[in-house]
C-alpha cells in the first residue's frame, strides 16, 4: 500500500520523501534538546540568588565568588550564565552586561538551531506538492489526448487522484514543520526571557543592591534614628542637586509630621 502511494506521487516522490524525513528528524532533535533544558523554577532561581547574596555578604567575598563560580560551571543553563557574571565580578556593571549579552546571544543561536531549515521545509514542501500536481495534470491530459475513443469519467478520476495526492502529501509535511518551528520559537523566547531576568537580577545583586525576587528593596533607603529621619549621601535636594558626600541631611521627624 505504501509503495503504491509513493508510486502515485510520480517524479516528486523522492523529493517529498526526503523533505519529510528531514523535517521529522529536525523536529525530534529539537524536541529532545528543549526537553532536556535545565529547569528554571522560581524556587531554584531563589536559591541561586540567595547563594550569590551570601557570597556578596561574606568577608572574603572574592574567594567565595570564585568557589561559587567553579561550582556553577559544572551545571547547565542559568547556572553557567551566573558563573560567567561571577567570573567578571571585578569588572564594572556595564562590562558584565556586555559579557552577559554575548552569553545570551550564544544561547539564542544554540536554541534556534534547525528552526530556519525547518521553516524552509514547511515552505518548500507545498510547492513541491503543487509542482507534482501540475506535472500529473499534464500527464493526464496527454493520456486523454492519446485516447482514440470517448473519454470516460474513470480515466479523469484516476488521473486527478494521482495529481492531487502530491499536493496533499506536501501539505502533510508542511503543517507539522511550520507548527513545530513556530512552537519551538515561542519556547525559545520564553526560556531566553527567564535567562535574561536571572542574569539582570544577579548583576544587580553583585552591585550590592538588596532586593527580593520581585524587585522590591529589602533595605529602606531612609533610616529613622531617635526621632530623626536620616537620608544617605546619595539623596538629592529639592532643587535636584545631590547632597555633599559625608554630610547627610538631618530633618526633625516631629517637624515633618507637623
Order of alpha helices (4+ residues) and beta strands (2+ residues): alpha-alpha-alpha-alpha-alpha-alpha-alpha-alpha-beta-beta-beta-alpha
